[in-house]
Amino acid sequence: MARLRLIPEGSRVAILFEAMATYRELLEQVRDEIEEIDAHTARERLDEDPPALLDVREQNEWDEGHIPGAVHVPRGFLESKIEIAVPDRSQPVIVYCSGGNRSAFAAKTLEELGYEDVASLAGGFTDWKRNGLPVAVPRALGDAQRRRYSRHILIPEVGEEGQQKLLDARILLIGAGGLGSPASLYLAAAGVGTLGIVDDDAVDETNLQRQIVHSTERLGDSKAESAKRTIEALNPDVTVKVFKERLTSENVDRILDEGWDVLVDGADNFPTRYLLNDASVWHEIPIVHGSIYRFEGQTTVFKPNEGPCYRCLFPEPPPPELAPSCAEGGVLGVLPGVVGSLQANEALKLVLGIGSPLVGRLLLFDALETTFTEISLRRDPDCPVCGESPTITDYVDYVAFCQGGRTHVTA
């Protein structure tokens, strides 16, 4: 194919014919310059030393099925998003599309961007299916959900698959107070499909300075029910299960046996914290811990078998006179909003399996100085619950153990 060009030359106009490659010629040229592999070779590589698997098809094609483990980056967004999807340019990459053409151009682009080991799947997803190889068919979000969670879907670390994980997730909040309020609202807004709330208290006027999930018109109502009404009004995708009871040794197994992925600790007393810790270790459910007092807050993640537990940090509770509650010492109203939001952030990371959760790290926040301080934590091999030779293997009388003391950190 040729293109006619007119080029002024003084008083004359020169007529030149410029050769232009056709799409087919460009495709053949690109294929000569990249590596192409067939479906069985790709499967072998994925089984042996998994490379990054990149799907460059459009959203509607992805929704109809994809190769398990693939990362979805549509061809039109490749240059702008590839560094997030595959940050290591030395990592091998297999690119595929429907038939192998778009992936060939994508592979060439990746090489030009500095990726060292790139291959295109010849025949694409069509050939992969034709050979009877595994296919994942995702559950697609509805149009309304795609609009609601559009800012999540734009993030490569979340995307539509991650949003579906959130919708499938089950998170239990202990307490619907200062910490439980912001945590529950942000978890609900994020689309966590099932939220459980354990709280036997009623909404009091003194709560409203910081417990933003409640309102003046609900004074005297159950906190769990009040939180449920607010959450369901915020996001109809969320199912809220309420437990209008205090967590005890008698009911903790029944509540935790409902299959929670993460526990968010917003308790306001030592007996509940120690009980929740022991139950989480035995049920192998991670806890996102948070605590507040006056201008100071802290948060960490206690993940069984990976890091320390609450007893590793606090083998014994302090006496009540050294651990005043917020009712006795006060708390800046915005402080639980900061700490509760950090707890929600950690819970979302655990569900999505992204980032570096605060396992083995205690994050301290000073609201007066606006500073964050991180302290490294270690697992105590002599811990009576999570240690090498545990001495506590069943629930104890936690009120007696704590002598009725309250935490210095309460909601």
N, C-alpha and C positions, 0 to 999 in steps of 0.2 A: 504494500500500500504506500502511496506517495502523497505528500502534501505540497501544495503550491505556495511559494512565498515570494512577495515582491519586495525588493530591497533597493532604496534610492541610491543612485550612483551619480552624484552631480546632477546633470540635467537628464540623465537617463535612468531608467528603471530596469534593474536586472531581474530576470525571471529565473528563479532557482527551484529545483525540485528536491525536496528533502525526503529521504526514506524514513518511514515510520514503521516500527515493529507493531504487529498485531498482538492482541491479547494472547493468542495461542503461541506466538513466537516468544513473547516475554515469559510465558509459563514454562516453555521448554528450556529457555535460557536459565531460568531460576532453578529448575529441576537439575540441570547440569552442575549447578554450583552448590547445592545442598545435599544432605544425606536423606534418603527416603528409605523407610523400613516397612515391611509388611506386618500384618496383624499378629502373626505368631511370634515374630521377632520382638515386636513391642511387648507382647505378653511375657516373653522370657525375661526381658529387661526389667519389667515391672515386678516380676516375681523374685529376681535375684538381687538387684541393687536399685531399689526404686528411684527413678528420676522424677523430676517435676513433670506432671502430666497436665497439659494446657489445652483446654477446649476453647476454640476461637469462634464458635458458631453464635448465632443470635439467640436471644432469650427463649423464643418459642421453640427453637430446635432443642435447646437444653432441657426444657420442660418435658419434652417427649422421651427423654432418656439420655444418659451419658455413661461414659466409662467410669466405674467406681474409682474414687480417689482423685478425680480430675478437679482442676481449678478452672472456674469459668471466667474468662476475660474476652468479651466479644472483640472481633478483629478491629472494629472501629475505635476501640479504646486501648488497643495493645500498647502503643507507645507511651501513653500516659499512665497506665496502671501496672505494667509488667514489673517495675522495680519494687512494687509493694507485694505483688503476687509471688514473684521469684527474685528476692533481693540478691542472692548469691549468683553471680555471673559464671562461676565455675561449676555450678551444679548442672548435671545433664538434664536436658529438657526434651520431651516428646510433645509435638504439637499436632493436633488433629482438628479436622472440620468434618463436614458431611461426606465429601468425596475426595478430598486430598488437594484441591486447588488452592483454597484460601490458606490452608495450613502451610503450603509450600511458600507462598509469599510471606506468611508470618514468620516462618523459619529463617528466611533470608533477612527479614527485618531484625530479628533477634540477633543474628550474626553481626549485622551492621551496628547493633547497639552494644556489642562486646560480649555476648554470650558465647562460651567457648565450645560447647558440645550440644548441638541442636539437631534433632531429626524430625522429619515430617512423616506422619502415618499415611502411607500410600493407600488409596481407596477409602480413607477416612472412617468415620463411624459406621458408614454403610457396610464396608467390608468387614469391620470388626464384628458386627451383628451377623453378617452372612456366615462367618466362621463359627458361630455359636458361642462366642466369648461373653463373659459376664456383662450385664447392663444394669445400671441403676436407674430406676424411674422415680424421680422425686415427686412428692406431693406438692402440687403447685399452690401458691397463695392465690386467693381471690383478688379481683381488681381492687376492692376496697382495702384489703390488707396490704396490697402493694403500695397503695397511696399512703396509708397510715404509717407503714414502716419503711418508706422510700429512703430515708436518710440512713437507715441501717443497711438496706440492700446495696447502697452505693459503696459501702465499706468492704473491701475485699476480704478482710478477716471475719466478716459477718455474712454478708450476702443473703440470698434467699434461703440457702441451706441452713445457715446459722440462725436466721429468723425462725425457721421451722423448728430448730432445736429449742429455741426459747419458748415457742408455743407448746412444745411437748414437755417442757420442764415443770417440775414440782418443787416449790420452795416453801419452807415452813418458817414463819416468823414467830419468835417467842416474845410476845409483847406488842401491843399496838399503841405504845406511848411515844416518847420523844424520838427514840431511834427507829422504832417500828413505823412511825408515820412517814418520814421521808423515804425510808427504804421501800416500804410497800408501794408508795406512789410511783417511784421511779421504776420499780420492777414491773408494776402493772403497765405503766406507759410503754415500757420496752417490749411488752407482749409476752411476759412469762405466763404460760397457760393456766397454771393452777397455783394459787397462793393459799397457804394455810395460816391461820392466825390463832394463837393460843393466848387468851387473856380473860381473866375472870372479873376484871375491874369495870367500873362505870365511869363515864365521862364526868369530870369535875371541873369547876370553873378555873381552878388553878392550873389545869392541864393546858388550857387554850393559849397560853403564852408561847408554847413551843410544839404542841402536839397537833400538827397542821392537818391531819387526816380527819379531825373532828371539828364541830362547829357549835356555836352558842345554842342553836335550836335543839341540839342533841344532849344537853345537860341531863344527866341521870340515866342516859341510855347505856346499854352494853358497849364497851369499847370495841369488842370484836365485831358486833353487828354494825356499829357506826362506821368502822373502817371498811367493812364489806360494802355498805351503801356508796361510800365515796369512790372506792375502787371500781365497782361495777358501772358507776356513772362515767368514770374516766375512760374505761376500756371494756366494751362488751365481750371482747375475746377472752377475758380472764374469768376463770371460775374461782370463787372464794369459798373456802371451807372453814367454818368457824368452830373453835373449841372454847366454849365459855366456861373454862375451868382452869385452875392453877396446875401447872405441871408438877406431878408428884411421882414417887416411885411406883405407885399403883397404876397410873395411867400412861406413863411415858412410853412403854413398849407398845401399847395399843395405838398411840398416836403416831409413833415413828414407823410402825409396821405398815403404814399406808403408802410407803414408798416415796420418800422425799429425796431429792438430789442434793439439796443444800439446806442447812439450818442457819438462820440469821438470829443471832443472840441479842435481844434488846431487853433482857431481864433486869430487874432492879434489886436483886438480893442474892446473897452468897449461896444459900441452899439450892436455888434453881440453877445457878451457874455450874455448881459442882455436879448436880444431877444431870444436867444437859451434857456436860463434858463426858461423864462416864458412859452415858447412853450413846453418845456419838461414837465413842471408841468401839463399843461393843456392836453397834449397828453399822460401823464404818461409813458414817456420813460426815462430811466436813462441816465445820462451824465457822461462820464469819462473825467474829467477836467484835463488839463495840462497847465503849464505855465513856462516860462524860461526868464532869464535875466542875462547876463554876465556869472557868475559862479554858479548861483542859479536857482533851479527848484523846482516845487511843483506839486503834483497830488492828486486828491481825487475823490470820486464818489458821485454825487448828484442823489439820488434815490428817486423819488416822493413817499410820504406817509411813508417813512422809515427813512429818515434823513433830514438834512438841505439842502436848495437850495443855489444857488450862492448869492441870495439877503440876505440870513441869515448871510452870511459872510461879504458881502460888500453891505450894504443898499444903499450907494451912491458911485459913482466912485470918485477917487481923481482927483484934477485938473491936467491938462496936464503937467505942469511944475514939478509935483511930480511923474509923471509916464512916463518916457522916453521910447521910443520904442527901439528895438534892432538896428534899423537903426541909432538911436541917441547914444545909449550907448554900443552897441556891444553884442556879445554872443560867448562863446567858442563853436567851431563847433561841438564837441562831445556831449555837454550837451543835445541838443534836442534828440540825439540818446538814452540817458539814460532815459529821461522822457517819450519820445514817446514809448519806449519799455515797460515801466511801465504801460502806458495807454493801450497798446495792451494786456498786462497781465491781467489787470482788466477787459477789455472787454471780454476776453476769459472766465474768471471766471464767469462773469455774464451770458454768454450764456450757459455754462456748468452747472451752479448752484452748483459750488464747492467752497471750501475755504471761506475766510472771506474778501469780497470786502471792499474797503476803504470808506465805508459809515459811515459818522460821524467821519472820521479821515483824517487829512491833513498830507501828507508825504512830508517833506522838504528835499531837497538834496543839499549839498554844495560840488561842484566839487573840490574846492581848498583844503578843509580839508578831502574830501572823507568821509563825515558823513551823516547819515540819522537821521532826528528828526521827531517824530510823535506828532501831536497836536490833542487833542480831540475837536470835534466840536459838537454843539448842535443846534437843530432846534429852531428858534425864533418863539414863539407863536404869536408875533405881526408882523411877516413878512407880507408885503403887498400882496404877491402872494401865499405862501404856508401856511400862518398862519391860526389861528382859525377863524378870520374874515377878509378875504382878501379884500383889497381896490382896487387892480388892477386886473381886470377881463377880460381885453381885451388889445390888443397890443397898445402901446403908440408910440410917436415920440422918438425913442431911441437916435437918434443923438442929439436932443434938450435936452433930459434928461441927456446925458453925456457931453453936451456942446462941442461935437467934440473931447473929450479926448480919447487918446489911452491907452491901458493897459501898465503896466510896464513889462508885460510878453508877449512876442510875438514869433512867429516862424520865 
